[in-house]
Amino acid sequence: MHYNLAQLLTEPTGSTRDYDVDGSFTGPENGSGQAQGWVRVIRTHQGVLVRAKLETQVKLTCSRCVSEFEYRPVLAMEEESFATVDLVTGKKTDPPEEAEGVIHLDGQHILDMSEVLRQYVITEVPIKPLCREECLGLCQECGANLNEEKCKCTATPIDPRWESLADLLTEKQE
């Protein structure tokens, strides 16, 4: 997701470029992610304003059953970007003071959206990702995925003070 904006930087404020996005990027767990949507780049008096709406899909690991699943956040992005090299003179430029933490165009005036996209996806990932709300997780004894199979472990150990009551339950079942 690299866009050459050299021509746009020579145009007057308010000029735009629209791009269709259908590509891959590095996801939050260092796997690959996919993004589809659009990017609009608008020339400002100091740089460019980047707006995007992207449907993404990344692979995450469920925090209960440790299975991989696809997560599909929809991102609405708006970032400002500044050139690091003056288009006319070729000299390095200092971005404005308020430009801290924004996307910078490289020496060839290319906008790289990959890292910013990865960061936006990370902010959308839940702290405790679940493959589904009703995920049963893993058995604490044998490690079986309870979503896929019934656990064959014996019942959890009973507190000795309640053992006589448990014996009554087994007598009743026989």
C-alpha positions in Angstrom: 0.0 0.0 0.0 2.4 2.6 -1.3 1.2 5.7 -3.1 3.5 8.1 -5.0 2.2 11.6 -4.2 4.9 13.7 -5.9 2.4 15.0 -8.6 -0.3 15.8 -6.0 2.2 17.9 -4.0 2.7 20.1 -7.1 -1.0 20.8 -7.4 -3.0 23.5 -5.5 -4.6 23.0 -2.1 -7.8 20.9 -2.3 -6.6 18.6 -5.1 -7.4 15.0 -4.5 -6.4 11.5 -5.6 -8.6 8.4 -5.0 -7.2 4.9 -4.8 -8.9 1.5 -4.5 -7.3 -0.8 -2.0 -7.1 -4.5 -2.3 -3.9 -5.8 -0.7 -2.2 -7.4 2.2 -0.4 -6.0 5.2 1.3 -7.3 8.4 -1.3 -8.1 11.0 -1.2 -7.6 14.8 0.1 -11.1 15.5 2.7 -10.8 12.7 0.5 -12.8 10.4 -0.8 -11.4 7.2 -3.9 -9.4 6.9 -6.1 -8.3 4.0 -7.6 -4.9 3.4 -10.3 -3.8 0.8 -11.7 -0.4 0.5 -10.7 3.1 -0.6 -8.2 5.8 0.2 -8.6 9.5 -0.6 -5.6 11.8 -0.4 -6.3 15.6 -0.3 -3.7 18.2 -0.8 -3.4 20.6 2.2 -1.4 23.8 2.5 1.4 21.9 4.3 1.1 18.3 3.2 -1.7 15.9 2.5 -4.7 14.6 4.4 -5.3 10.9 4.1 -8.8 9.5 4.5 -9.6 5.8 4.2 -12.4 3.4 4.8 -11.2 -0.2 4.8 -12.7 -3.6 5.5 -9.9 -5.7 7.0 -9.4 -9.3 8.0 -6.7 -10.6 10.3 -6.0 -13.9 12.0 -6.1 -13.8 15.8 -5.8 -16.4 18.5 -8.8 -17.0 20.8 -7.9 -16.3 24.4 -10.0 -19.2 25.7 -9.5 -22.1 23.3 -6.3 -21.0 21.6 -7.7 -21.6 18.1 -7.0 -19.3 15.2 -10.0 -17.3 13.9 -10.6 -14.5 11.4 -11.4 -11.0 12.8 -12.9 -8.4 10.5 -12.8 -4.9 11.7 -13.9 -2.0 9.5 -11.6 1.0 9.8 -12.3 4.7 9.2 -9.0 6.4 9.1 -8.0 10.1 8.9 -4.3 11.1 9.1 -2.2 14.0 8.0 1.1 13.5 6.2 4.0 15.7 5.5 6.9 15.6 3.1 10.3 15.1 4.5 12.0 16.4 1.3 11.1 19.6 -0.5 9.7 18.8 -3.9 11.4 21.7 -5.7 14.8 22.0 -3.9 15.4 18.4 -2.8 16.4 19.6 0.6 15.2 17.9 3.8 12.3 19.8 5.4 11.2 20.0 9.0 7.6 19.0 9.5 5.4 21.3 11.6 5.5 21.0 15.4 2.0 19.4 15.4 3.2 16.7 13.0 4.5 14.4 15.8 3.3 10.8 15.3 1.8 11.3 11.8 2.8 9.5 8.6 5.7 11.1 6.8 6.3 10.8 3.1 9.7 9.3 2.2 12.4 11.0 0.1 10.6 10.0 -3.1 7.3 11.4 -1.8 5.8 7.9 -1.4 3.1 7.4 1.2 3.4 4.0 2.9 0.1 3.1 4.6 1.2 -0.4 5.8 2.4 0.6 9.3 -0.5 3.0 10.0 -3.0 0.3 8.9 -1.4 -2.2 11.2 -1.6 0.3 14.1 -5.3 1.0 13.4 -6.1 -2.7 13.4 -4.2 -3.2 16.7 -6.4 -0.5 18.3 -9.5 -2.4 17.1 -8.4 -5.8 18.4 -10.2 -6.7 21.7 -8.0 -7.1 24.7 -9.3 -10.7 25.1 -10.1 -11.9 21.6 -12.7 -14.7 21.4 -13.5 -16.9 18.4 -17.1 -16.5 19.5 -18.9 -15.2 22.6 -20.0 -18.6 23.8 -16.5 -20.2 23.4 -16.1 -22.9 26.1 -12.3 -22.9 26.1 -10.0 -25.7 27.1 -10.4 -28.3 29.8 -8.2 -27.4 32.8 -7.3 -31.1 33.3 -6.6 -32.6 29.9 -6.4 -29.5 27.6 -9.2 -30.7 25.3 -10.9 -28.0 23.2 -14.4 -28.1 24.7 -15.9 -26.5 21.6 -14.9 -29.6 19.5 -15.2 -32.5 21.9 -16.6 -33.5 25.3 -14.0 -33.8 28.0 -13.3 -37.4 29.2 -11.8 -36.3 32.6 -13.3 -37.4 35.9 -15.2 -34.8 37.9 -13.2 -32.3 39.8 -12.0 -33.4 43.2 -14.6 -33.0 45.9 -13.9 -31.2 49.2 -13.8 -34.0 51.8 -16.3 -32.2 53.9 -18.9 -32.7 51.2 -18.0 -36.2 50.2 -20.9 -37.9 52.1 -23.3 -35.7 50.1 -21.7 -36.8 46.8 -22.1 -40.4 47.8 -25.8 -39.9 48.2 -25.9 -38.6 44.6 -24.2 -41.7 43.2 -26.5 -44.0 45.2 -29.5 -42.3 43.8 -28.3 -42.7 40.2 -27.8 -46.5 40.6 
